[in-house]
Amino acid sequence: MNTAPSANTNTATNPNATAAAAIDTGTAYGKRPGVHDPVLTEVAAGTPMGELLRRYWHPIGTSADAGDTPQRVRVLGEDLILF
């Protein structure tokens, strides 16, 4: 009997595949893990996405959050005051 692992290591389609080949990588449906793209994910001042998002209004609190005492909030990497 051949005990070498087969080319198909997917345990769902190949019952002979080993359990070690089915390590969970935290992704669904066998997709590759995501990669970090700083152009799309970083929002600090001076970054491309940060400059784009600063052109639009963003709800950062409700009227109940804006009380008599101002509150510190951090939005898009900047410290602001909500009042």
C-alpha positions as CSV (number, residue, x, y, z in Angstrom):
1,M,0.0,0.0,0.0
2,N,1.3,3.5,-0.9
3,T,1.6,5.6,2.2
4,A,3.0,8.7,0.5
5,P,0.7,11.7,0.7
6,S,-1.2,12.3,-2.5
7,A,-1.1,15.5,-4.5
8,N,-4.6,16.4,-3.3
9,T,-4.2,17.2,0.4
10,N,-7.7,18.6,0.8
11,T,-9.3,16.4,3.5
12,A,-12.8,17.3,2.2
13,T,-12.2,15.8,-1.2
14,N,-9.5,13.2,-0.4
15,P,-10.2,10.9,2.6
16,N,-6.6,9.7,2.4
17,A,-5.1,13.2,3.2
18,T,-3.4,13.6,6.5
19,A,-4.8,15.9,9.2
20,A,-1.5,17.8,9.3
21,A,-2.2,18.9,5.7
22,A,-5.5,20.5,6.8
23,I,-4.0,23.2,9.1
24,D,-6.4,26.1,9.6
25,T,-4.8,29.3,8.5
26,G,-7.7,31.5,9.6
27,T,-9.2,32.0,6.2
28,A,-12.4,30.6,4.7
29,Y,-12.9,28.5,1.6
30,G,-9.2,27.8,1.2
31,K,-8.4,31.4,0.3
32,R,-5.0,32.9,0.8
33,P,-4.5,35.1,3.9
34,G,-4.8,38.8,3.1
35,V,-1.9,41.2,2.7
36,H,-1.3,44.6,4.2
37,D,-1.5,47.3,1.6
38,P,-0.5,50.6,3.2
39,V,-1.9,52.7,0.4
40,L,-5.4,51.4,1.1
41,T,-5.3,50.8,4.9
42,E,-3.3,53.6,6.5
43,V,-5.3,56.8,7.3
44,A,-2.8,59.0,9.0
45,A,-2.4,62.6,7.7
46,G,-0.4,62.7,4.5
47,T,-1.3,59.2,3.4
48,P,-3.3,58.7,0.2
49,M,-6.3,57.1,1.9
50,G,-6.1,59.5,4.8
51,E,-6.3,62.5,2.5
52,L,-9.2,60.9,0.6
53,L,-11.2,60.2,3.7
54,R,-10.7,63.7,5.1
55,R,-12.6,65.1,2.2
56,Y,-15.9,63.6,3.6
57,W,-18.0,63.9,6.7
58,H,-17.9,61.0,9.1
59,P,-20.3,60.4,12.0
60,I,-18.0,60.0,15.1
61,G,-20.6,60.3,17.9
62,T,-24.2,60.7,18.6
63,S,-25.9,63.7,20.2
64,A,-26.0,61.8,23.4
65,D,-22.1,61.6,23.3
66,A,-21.9,65.4,22.9
67,G,-22.9,66.5,26.4
68,D,-21.9,69.4,28.7
69,T,-18.3,68.0,29.0
70,P,-16.2,67.8,25.9
71,Q,-14.8,64.3,25.2
72,R,-11.5,63.3,23.6
73,V,-11.9,61.1,20.5
74,R,-9.4,59.7,18.0
75,V,-10.5,59.7,14.4
76,L,-8.4,58.9,11.3
77,G,-5.3,58.9,13.5
78,E,-5.9,62.4,14.9
79,D,-6.8,63.5,18.4
80,L,-10.0,65.6,18.4
81,I,-12.5,67.0,20.8
82,L,-16.2,66.1,20.6
83,F,-18.5,68.8,22.1
